[in-house]
Amino acid sequence: MHIKSLLFLLISSVVSIQASAVTPIRHWQTSQGGQVYFVASPGLPMVDVRMVFDAGSARDGKHDGIASLTASLLETGAGQWNADQLAQRFDAVGAQFQYTTDRDTSSVSLRTLTQADLLAQAVATFQSIISQPQFAAQEFQRIKEQRLISLKQQQERPGYIAKKAFYQSLYAQHPYAHLAKGDLDSVAAIRLADVQQFYQQYYVSNNTVLVIVGDLTEAQAWQMAESLFKSLRSGKKAEQLAPVVLPLKGKQQHTAFSSTQTHVLAGLPVLSRKDIDYFALYVGNHILGGSGLVSKLFGEIREKRGLAYSAYSYFSPLAVSGPFTMGLQTQNKQRTVAIEVLQQTLNDFIKAGPTQAELTAAQKNITGGFVLRFDNNRKLLNYVAMIAFYQLPLDYLQTFPQKVARVTTEEIKSAFQRRIKADLLQIISVGGE
């Protein structure tokens, strides 16, 4: 069978994992001091590898968008191979390479078969990309121009305009204030030398964690980790981000845009990954706006009043206070009343909290479907990478259902009253008058 066909069959197969039987996460340091997190997952002859660098958009400094631009340039040439040759090397062994950038991290990932010769070529190619990127001037200019075209197109979308204004309103001068891909002016000003400097500063062994999930022995994972970390310069860990300061007062800001629908976002910076209120806020939000058709926001805004097709809320926990976000889209003429109902529903929930029946239903829904969140290796990799980067307890997955089940109505009420300052809510709308 052709390698690509075999890989397709393997990816299409789903290996169910019961939460109580999750293989423990193994953690160790390489001889160079690199941090490694490994989960053995036998059954399919595959392995997923991810290096997570503390090199997200919060590290952009004066050049908004440079973290994302740097990550996108990695696969355009490395070592002795150009972009086409890198792609061919991965394709020849049925491997896949991916990269992504968010506010806290830039990650590079490899998925490959574990047959010795196929694995060796995939890992060697991956290693070259992370340690010997070419950053050729021609490729830099091409990727930069593509990014500028994309950003120009985004400016014509009300959802993008609303999101950009929302983060600026929440975070002011904090590094979380801009979108990961930057804007037209900031990206246009980035030079190749800036990208090279960013890579040299942040793509170093002391500023990354390595996550390996798949059909390898611990000895094989150890050998892979030693090789990958040895290829990187040691460097320095990025400095801790400054705390987030809450907005001084609430705000409603409307931007006129020629569209039939108004996009509304409302929220505050609230939650970090290690926050003591994490589970109370997480479960509470499931009731407020995170559970889709049965949430309070959906019921008040869609079912009772027909003001929007959907309404939602969620927390995005980060290294420091990530945003609490509520959102909807509504007809322009209904914007004012929709925002009023959004605010009132939040205020009522903060004041009264959930009922015991609502809490019990939410807990059953969260814990009942929890196992499906990591029922294959790629999903499990995402969780382990999160645990590794934010230095959460290694038994996080095993204890998650129990921590959800222990949350009380009073804990939710208390957490929302202390942490969600409704009078400081930042409300952004973009649409017709």
C-alpha positions in Angstrom: 0.0 0.0 0.0 1.3 3.5 -0.8 2.6 5.5 2.2 0.1 8.3 1.7 -2.8 5.8 1.5 -1.7 4.1 4.6 -1.3 7.4 6.4 -4.9 8.4 5.4 -6.3 5.2 6.8 -4.4 5.7 10.0 -5.5 9.3 10.4 -9.1 8.3 9.7 -9.0 5.6 12.5 -10.1 6.8 15.9 -8.6 5.3 19.0 -11.0 5.7 21.9 -9.4 6.6 25.2 -11.2 6.4 28.5 -10.3 9.3 30.9 -9.6 6.9 33.7 -7.1 5.0 31.5 -5.2 7.9 30.0 -1.5 6.9 29.9 0.3 9.2 32.4 2.4 12.1 31.0 6.1 11.5 31.4 8.2 14.6 32.0 11.9 15.0 31.9 14.8 17.3 31.0 17.3 16.5 28.2 21.0 16.6 28.8 20.8 20.2 27.4 18.0 21.1 29.9 15.2 20.9 27.4 11.7 20.2 28.8 10.1 17.1 27.4 6.5 15.8 27.8 5.8 12.3 26.5 2.7 10.1 26.3 3.0 6.6 24.9 0.1 5.7 22.7 0.6 2.3 21.1 -1.9 0.9 18.6 -1.3 3.0 15.5 2.3 3.2 14.1 2.3 7.0 14.3 3.7 9.8 16.4 2.8 13.4 16.8 5.6 15.9 17.8 5.2 19.5 18.7 7.7 22.2 19.8 5.9 25.0 21.6 7.9 28.2 21.7 7.1 31.2 24.0 7.0 33.2 20.8 3.4 34.3 20.3 2.2 37.7 19.3 2.6 38.9 22.8 6.3 38.9 22.0 5.9 41.1 18.8 7.3 44.2 20.5 7.4 47.1 18.1 6.5 44.9 15.1 2.9 43.7 15.4 2.6 40.5 13.4 6.2 39.5 13.4 5.7 36.3 15.4 3.1 35.0 12.9 5.2 36.1 10.0 8.3 34.3 11.3 6.4 31.1 11.9 5.0 31.2 8.3 8.5 31.5 6.9 10.0 28.5 8.5 8.8 26.0 5.9 9.9 28.2 2.9 13.5 26.8 3.1 15.8 25.2 5.7 19.2 23.7 5.7 20.0 22.6 2.1 16.4 22.3 1.0 14.1 24.9 -0.5 10.3 24.9 0.1 9.5 22.4 -2.6 12.2 20.0 -1.5 11.0 20.2 2.2 7.5 19.4 1.1 8.7 16.5 -1.1 10.7 15.1 1.8 7.7 15.1 4.0 5.4 13.8 1.3 7.7 10.9 0.4 7.4 9.4 3.9 3.7 10.4 4.4 4.5 13.0 7.1 2.7 16.3 7.8 4.2 19.6 9.0 2.2 22.4 10.5 2.8 25.7 12.3 0.5 28.1 14.2 0.8 31.3 16.2 -1.5 32.6 18.9 -1.1 35.2 21.6 1.2 33.2 23.9 2.9 30.7 21.6 4.2 29.7 18.2 4.2 26.0 17.6 5.6 23.7 15.0 4.2 20.2 14.7 5.1 17.0 12.9 2.9 13.9 12.3 4.7 10.9 10.9 4.7 7.1 10.8 7.1 5.3 13.2 8.7 2.9 10.8 12.4 3.5 11.4 13.4 4.8 8.0 10.3 7.0 7.5 10.6 8.4 11.0 14.3 9.2 10.5 13.7 11.3 7.4 10.6 13.1 8.8 12.4 14.0 12.0 15.6 15.1 10.2 13.5 17.4 8.0 11.6 18.8 10.9 14.8 19.4 12.8 16.2 21.3 9.9 13.2 23.6 9.8 13.4 24.5 13.5 17.1 24.9 13.7 18.3 26.0 10.2 15.6 28.2 8.5 16.9 30.0 5.4 14.8 33.1 5.6 15.6 33.8 2.0 14.9 37.4 0.9 12.7 36.3 -2.0 10.6 34.1 0.2 10.3 36.8 2.9 9.0 39.3 0.3 6.5 36.7 -1.1 5.0 35.7 2.2 4.9 39.3 3.4 3.0 40.4 0.3 0.6 37.6 0.8 0.0 38.6 4.4 -0.6 42.2 3.3 -3.2 41.1 0.7 -4.9 39.0 3.4 -5.0 41.9 5.9 -6.4 44.2 3.3 -9.2 41.8 2.6 -9.9 41.3 6.3 -10.4 45.1 6.7 -13.5 44.7 4.5 -15.1 42.4 7.0 -17.1 43.7 10.0 -16.2 40.8 12.2 -12.5 41.5 11.8 -13.0 45.2 12.5 -15.0 44.3 15.7 -12.4 41.8 16.9 -9.5 44.2 16.4 -11.3 47.0 18.2 -12.4 44.6 21.0 -8.8 43.6 21.9 -7.6 47.1 21.7 -10.3 48.2 24.1 -9.7 45.4 26.5 -5.9 45.5 26.6 -4.9 49.1 25.7 -1.0 49.1 25.8 -0.6 45.5 26.9 1.0 43.0 24.4 -2.3 41.2 24.0 -3.9 44.3 22.5 -3.3 43.5 18.8 -4.3 40.6 16.6 -1.8 37.9 16.0 -1.3 38.7 12.3 -0.8 42.4 12.9 -2.2 45.1 10.7 -1.3 46.7 7.3 1.1 49.3 8.7 2.9 47.1 11.1 3.5 44.3 8.7 4.5 46.6 5.9 7.3 48.0 8.2 8.8 44.5 9.1 12.2 43.9 7.6 13.9 40.6 7.0 16.5 41.5 9.6 13.6 41.9 12.1 12.4 38.3 11.4 15.9 36.9 11.8 16.4 38.7 15.1 13.0 37.5 16.4 13.9 33.9 15.5 17.3 34.2 17.1 15.8 35.5 20.3 12.8 33.2 20.8 13.4 30.0 18.9 15.9 28.6 21.5 15.8 25.5 23.7 15.3 27.5 27.0 12.2 29.0 25.5 10.4 25.9 24.3 8.8 22.7 25.4 8.7 19.5 23.4 5.6 17.3 23.4 5.6 13.7 21.9 2.5 11.6 21.7 2.4 8.3 19.9 3.7 4.8 19.3 7.2 5.2 20.6 9.0 3.7 23.6 10.3 6.1 26.2 13.8 5.3 25.1 12.9 6.3 21.5 11.2 9.5 22.7 14.3 10.3 24.8 16.6 9.9 21.8 14.4 12.1 19.6 14.2 14.8 22.2 18.0 14.8 22.7 18.5 15.2 18.9 15.9 18.0 18.6 17.1 20.1 21.5 20.8 19.6 20.6 20.1 21.3 17.3 18.9 24.5 18.9 20.9 27.2 20.6 20.3 27.4 24.4 19.3 31.1 24.5 17.2 32.6 27.2 13.6 32.1 28.3 11.3 35.0 27.4 10.5 37.4 30.3 7.3 37.0 32.1 4.5 39.1 30.7 3.3 42.1 32.6 0.0 41.8 34.5 -3.1 43.0 32.7 -4.7 46.1 34.1 -8.5 46.3 33.9 -10.1 49.1 31.9 -10.8 52.2 34.0 -14.4 52.4 33.0 -17.0 50.7 30.8 -17.4 51.6 27.2 -19.8 51.2 24.3 -18.2 51.9 20.9 -20.0 51.6 17.6 -18.3 51.7 14.2 -20.5 52.4 11.2 -20.1 49.8 8.4 -22.2 49.1 5.3 -23.7 45.7 6.3 -27.1 44.3 7.0 -26.0 42.8 10.3 -24.2 44.3 13.3 -21.5 42.4 15.0 -21.4 42.8 18.7 -18.6 41.8 21.1 -18.5 42.5 24.8 -16.2 41.5 27.6 -13.2 42.0 29.9 -9.8 40.5 30.5 -10.3 38.0 33.3 -8.8 34.5 33.3 -5.3 33.0 33.3 -4.6 29.3 32.9 -3.6 28.8 36.6 -6.3 31.0 38.0 -7.8 29.7 41.3 -11.3 30.5 39.9 -10.8 28.6 36.7 -13.2 25.8 37.3 -16.0 28.0 38.8 -15.8 30.4 35.9 -15.5 27.6 33.3 -18.6 25.7 34.6 -20.5 28.9 35.2 -19.9 30.1 31.6 -21.1 26.8 30.3 -24.5 27.7 31.8 -24.3 31.4 30.8 -23.3 31.1 27.2 -21.1 28.2 26.5 -23.5 25.4 26.0 -25.1 26.5 22.7 -28.9 26.0 22.4 -29.5 25.5 26.1 -27.5 28.5 27.5 -29.0 31.5 29.1 -27.8 33.9 26.5 -29.2 31.8 23.7 -32.5 31.5 25.5 -32.9 35.2 26.2 -31.6 36.5 22.9 -32.6 34.0 20.3 -35.5 31.9 21.7 -37.5 34.5 23.7 -36.9 37.6 21.5 -35.5 36.4 18.1 -32.8 39.1 18.2 -30.0 37.0 16.8 -29.4 33.6 15.2 -27.1 32.8 18.1 -25.5 34.3 21.2 -22.5 33.0 23.1 -19.9 33.6 25.7 -16.5 32.0 26.5 -13.3 32.4 28.4 -9.9 32.3 26.6 -7.4 31.7 29.5 -3.9 32.8 28.7 -0.5 33.2 30.5 -2.0 36.3 32.1 -5.6 37.5 32.1 -7.2 36.3 28.9 -10.6 37.7 27.7 -14.1 36.8 28.7 -16.1 37.3 25.5 -19.8 37.6 24.8 -21.0 37.9 21.2 -23.8 38.0 18.7 -24.9 39.3 15.3 -28.2 41.1 14.9 -30.1 43.2 12.5 -28.9 46.8 12.5 -32.2 48.1 13.8 -32.1 45.7 16.7 -28.6 46.5 17.9 -29.5 48.7 20.9 -32.1 46.2 22.3 -29.8 43.2 21.7 -27.0 44.8 23.6 -29.3 45.7 26.4 -30.5 42.1 26.7 -26.9 40.8 26.5 -26.0 43.1 29.5 -29.1 42.3 31.5 -28.7 38.6 31.1 -25.1 38.8 32.3 -26.1 41.1 35.2 -28.9 38.7 36.3 -26.5 35.7 36.2 -23.9 37.6 38.2 -26.5 38.6 40.8 -28.3 35.2 41.2 -25.8 32.7 39.9 -27.1 29.3 38.5 -29.7 27.1 40.0 -28.7 23.6 41.2 -30.6 22.0 38.3 -28.6 24.2 35.8 -25.4 23.3 37.5 -26.1 19.6 37.6 -27.0 19.6 33.9 -23.8 21.5 33.0 -21.6 19.2 35.0 -23.1 16.1 33.4 -22.7 17.7 29.9 -19.1 18.7 30.5 -17.9 15.5 32.1 -20.0 13.2 29.9 -18.3 14.5 26.8 -14.9 15.1 28.2 -13.4 11.9 26.9 -14.2 12.8 23.3 -11.9 15.8 23.6 -8.8 13.6 23.5 -10.0 10.4 21.8 -7.2 10.5 19.2 -3.5 11.3 19.4 -3.8 14.8 17.8 -6.4 15.9 20.3 -4.3 14.5 23.1 -1.3 16.3 21.8 -3.2 19.6 22.0 -4.0 19.0 25.6 -0.5 17.8 26.6 1.0 20.9 24.8 -1.3 23.1 26.8 -0.4 21.4 30.1 3.3 21.6 29.2 3.5 25.2 28.2 1.4 26.5 31.1 3.1 24.1 33.5 -0.2 22.6 34.7 -0.3 19.5 36.9 0.6 16.3 35.0 -2.6 14.7 36.2 -4.7 17.5 34.7 -6.7 15.2 32.4 -7.3 12.6 35.1 -8.5 15.1 37.7 -10.5 17.5 35.4 -13.9 15.7 35.7 -13.6 15.5 39.5 -12.8 19.2 39.7 -15.8 20.1 37.5 -18.0 17.9 39.6 -16.9 19.6 42.8 -18.0 23.1 41.7 -20.9 24.5 43.6 -23.5 27.1 42.8 -22.1 29.4 45.4 -18.6 29.1 44.0 -19.9 30.1 40.6 -21.9 33.0 42.0 -18.9 34.2 44.1 -16.4 34.0 41.2 -18.6 35.9 38.7 -19.4 38.6 41.3 -15.7 39.0 42.1 -14.2 38.7 38.6 -16.8 40.0 36.1 -17.1 43.7 36.7 -20.2 44.5 34.6 -19.7 48.2 35.0 -16.3 47.9 33.3 -17.7 45.9 30.3 -16.2 46.9 26.9 -18.9 46.7 24.3 -17.9 46.9 20.6 -20.3 46.9 17.7 -19.7 47.2 14.0 -22.5 47.5 11.4 -25.1 49.8 9.9 -26.8 52.7 11.7 
